Amino acid sequence: MVPTEDASARKREIEEKLKQEQETLSFIRENMEKSDQLTKGMVSILSSFESRLMQLENSIIPVHKQTENLQRLQENVDKTLSCMDHVISYYHVAKDTDRIIREGPTGRLDEYLACIAKIQKAVEYFQDNNPDSPELNTVKARFEKGKELLEAEFRSLLTRYSKPVPPILILDAITVDEELEVQEDVVLEHLPEAVLQDIICIAGWLVEYGRNQDFMNVYFQIRSNQLDRSIKGLKDHFRKNSASSGILYSPAVPTKRKDTPTKKAPKRPGKDDVLDIEIDSYIHCITAFVKLAQSEYVLLAEIIPEHHQKKTFDSLIQEALDNLMLEGDNIVSAARRAIMRHDYSAVLTIFPILRHLKMNKSEFDTTLQNDPDKEYNMPKDGTVHELTSNAILFLQQLLDFHETAGAMLASQETSSSASSYTSEFNKRLLSSYICKVLGNLQLNLLSKSKVYEDSALSAIFLHNNYNYILKSLEKSELIQLVTVTQKKAESSYRELIEQQIQMYQRSWLKVTEHLADRNMPIFQPGTKLKDKERQVIKDKFKGFNDGLEELCKIQKGWAIPDKEQRDFIRQAQRRVVSDAYRAFLCANISFTKNPEKYHKYRPEEVEEMIEKLFDTSA
């Protein structure tokens, strides 16, 4: 019976489990059906959503493209309107600037120069876009009027504020107090600072945009007159005080102040005393001339372009120098007349002058040095020579009279009949003449460049001058005349400029040669460098560092006025040196316990140093 009951219980248990499994299966089946329904519903929703998205995309894309087109059209319209406003503004320039130009630059130089800049841009616009328009003539006339008033303002400021230096101030500047251990340096200020800055500004504009050197003649004429008046004022002051007091100044100017005269017998001056007064006065005037001339050169250097400074200075001091020479001749003539009267002691009166001139000869010569073939007249920074700018200015001015000049050249052609003197024939003759001038100028510059001991500076000098000539030809109609005779004139100058750039770049070989693989030791992993091999690497670092420092120190004082050329040469040199230096550092191996001693500069620092070349302010 027991087994039967167990089997029955077992059966019930199995049936119960089966029932539960069936219920579970039924539950799963129901859930599966619900899941299928949900999936079908979700697929239907997604399909509907996808369909709607496609419809939306098909609707939006054309709208988006249309919007882009509209935006582009709007931008084009805005740009067109902006261009139109810009162009229209040029037509209003003459009217807008009329009042300011008529009233002149006095008291508002910055505003006036800004006004002329607008006129100049208008001239450039009409020349490029509408050269036959009446507006071009209008703005050209306005520009010339503005330039004329600037020149007048330059003359007015210089005339109004240039005054003779008072005699007392001159005596303070040329005499020395024996009791003072440190002498006061008396500065002779010829113009108020604000006025000087305006004059410098006007001169700079006239040089850059005015194409006119007349203001330099105005400058030296006005300043020459003041220099002469200053010396005459000193002479009158000296004679008046000496004659009225019966006291004569000692000829030894550098050892006494003006208020400590050397007394002689208090008597009424006789003939000998009058001659002594003349000699003492002359000695003081010589010393004053040197001091005043030096201060004039300092002033001139701020106003006149560098390559015109020496010529202007020579003209400025000429009248005062001639007067000094004439007065010296008069003193010598007086001594000769005394000798003819058998008064041989009179010749002794000339000795103080000779002694004074001998003592001050070096300073006198330094102030008056003027030999165009000597090194000191060459621009120390290698910039454009005065000869170049003068020659180009002459040729530019010749353009204004090209027909007359061509006819003059044609009249000298004996081989041609009068009937052949056509306009084209005259043009060819003038072109040939201009090419000859440029050819001679080139030969002269080549000769002058040999004055420089540094071949790299010589190359910079020729580069600057050739570049100046080419740019000047291109900016004017000269290039059109030149190409009548020399078709490849532009390319020839560009080749010359490139040759000088390459010549200059050779100066850096003594720096980069230390970075070459030549003599570099071959390093094998696991082996140590020998002392000799380590020294080779050290020498390479030292050679590079020293050469880099030396060249940067020298060449930052050189000049390349053309910014485009200056940037080009800098960048090219920076790239060559930097690439070589980076490659050298990458190949570097352990050669010392103190690498910072030799690895002084990072590549970025080397590039910064080269970026400061041709920059005296760096």
C-alpha positions, 0 to 999 in steps of 0.5 A: 500500500505504501508504494501505491500512495507514493506513486499517487503523490508523485503523480499529483505533484507532476500534474501540479507542476505540469499545470503550472508549466502550462499556465506559465507557457500560456502566460508567455504565449500571451505576452509574446502575442502582445509583444508582437502587436506592440512591435507591429504597432511600433514598426507602423509608427516608425514607418509613418514617422520615416515617411513624414520625415522624407516628406518634411525633408523634401519640403525643407531642402528646396526652402533651405536652398532658396534661403541660401540663395536669398542670403547670397543675394542679400550679401551681394546686394550689401556688398554692391551697396557698400561698393557704391557708397565707397565709389560715390564717396570719391565723387564727394571728396572735392566738395567735402574737403573744400573748406579745410583745404581753403583754410589751410593746415595752420593749427590742425595739421593732423586733420589737414593731412587726413583730408589730403589722404582722402584726396590722394585716394580719390586721385588714385581711384579715378586714375585707375578706373576713370582717367578721362573723368572731369572729377580726376582733374578736380581732385588733382587740382585740389591735391596740388593746392593742398601740397602748395599750402603745406609747403607754405605752412612749412615756410611759415612755421620755419620763418616765424619760429627761427630766431638768432641764438642770443649771444649770451647763450652762445657764450655759455655754450662755447666757454668752459669754467675751469672751476667746474669739474663736470662741465654743463652741456648747453643745448641750443634749441632752435625751435619749440618742440611742438613746432618742430614735430609739425615741421618734421611731419610736413617734411615727411609728407612732402618727401613721401607724397609730394615728390618735391624737394623745394622745401629743402631749399626753403629750409637751408635758406631760412636756417642759413640766415639765422646762423649768419645772424647768430654769429653777427649778433655775437660779434656785435655783442663782443665788440660792444662790451669790449669797447665800452668797458676797455676790457678785452676777452682772452683769446683762449676761449676754452679756458674762461667763461664770458663773465670772467674776462682777462683785464688789460690796462684800463685805457681807451683802445688804440689801433693795436687794441682795436686789432686785438678786439677784432682777433678775439672776436674772430676767435670766438666767432670761429668757435661759435660757428662750429658749435652752431653748425653742429646744433644745426646738423642735429636739427636738420637730421630730424627734418631732412631725409638722410640722403639729402642731409649732407647737401642741405647742410653744406648749403646751410653753412656756406654763407656763414663760412664765407663770411668767416673766411672773408673776415679772416682775409681782412685780418690778414690784410690788416697785418700785411699793411702793418708790415708794409709800414715796417710794423713787423710786430703786427704779424704776432697778432695772427698767431692766436688765431692760428693756435686756436684753429690748430687746437680745434682743427679736428672738431672743425674738420669733423663738422665740415667733412664733405667728400662724396667719394669718402666712406663717411658720405656713404649711408652707414645702414646701406639705404638709398644713396642721395645720387639715386634719389636725385637721378630718379627725381630728375628723370621724373621731372623730365617727364613733364617736359618729355616732348621738349626734351625729345625735340632737343635730343633730336636736334642734336642728331646730325645723321637724320634729316629734319623731316624725320623728327617725328614724335615717335623718333623723339620718343626713342631718343628720349628713351635712349637718353633715360636708359643711358642715365640709368646705366651710368647710375648703375655703374656709379652705384656699383663703384660706390658699393665697393667702399663697404668692407662688408660684402653683405652690406654692399649687397644690401646697399645695391639691393636697396638702390636697385629696388628703389629705381625699379619701384620708382620706374613702375610708379611713374610713366618712366617705365613706359619710356624705358621699355621703348629701348629696353624691353626687358628692363623690369626683369633685368632689375629684378634679376639684379635685386635677386642677385644682391639678395643671394649675395647677402644670404651668403653672409649667413653661411658662416653661421649655418656651416657649423650645423652641417653634417661635415665632421659630425661623429658617428654615434653608435648605441652602447658606445661612448663618444671620444673626447675629440668627438665631443669637442667637435660637437661643442665647437659646432654649437659655439661657432653657431652661437657666436656667429648668430649673435655677431650677425644679428648685432651688426645687421639689425643696424642695416636698413631695408626701407621697402617693407615688402622686401624687408619681410621677404628677406627676413622670412627667407633667412629665418626659414633657412637658419631655423630648418638647419638648426632644428635638424642639427638639434634632432641629430644631437647626441649626448656630448656633455653634462652641461648641455645648457652651456652650449644649447643657448637658444631654442629654435623659436628664439633664433627665429625671433632674433632674425625677425629683428634684422634691419630694425634699429629700434630692436 
